[in-house]
Amino acid sequence: MIYPIFSNFIPQWRCSTNQSFSNNCTIFLSCKESVQFDEIEFYSAALEYDWICGSSAYWASLYSQIQFFGVLLGTIITGTLSDIFGRRPLALISLSCGIIISFCSGLAPSWKILLASRFFVGISIGGTIVVVCTYVMEMLLPKQRMALRAFFNWGIARLMMTIICYLLPEWRLASFGNALAALPALLIVIFIFPESPMWLLSK
């Protein structure tokens, strides 16, 4: 869910060298064809598709919102289905779909396809948050759960995302990197984790 922070990154700009850099849209629109950006540390989707000022800036906001809407739907849908069909099948579906769609979003030929792909990535993230986290917790002893929460949390996820975007400073490459980073989790579920004993016991 942190990725939109990077894919919406827009550096400050100016019209000429005797001006200071700023985020003033009036300045940007007055020299849009010759605008000078400050150092571009990460080439974002917002830069590629010109979601900077004017009416097009709306799409940058929608880019984040549509993914979070997907997360909301994902938590509702996958949580209910995992209670019916089991944690492991839904964990496999959430992780595999998230990896595939995240990778494909880096190949998006247009902003419309990009928005659609991020919506489905959001659904997969919602499934991962609800199903995979519950699944892992149910596989552990109570005393082990505290250690997991201490070392695997949003802070770690934010750090990993920052490192990926630093090493791959272009939004398409970062999408590929995000997909590959989630691959070990999928392999662990496929080859190591059985179905949740607690879910089996409830049946």
Order of alpha helices (4+ residues) and beta strands (2+ residues): alpha-beta-alpha-beta-alpha-alpha-alpha-alpha-alpha-alpha-alpha-alpha-alpha
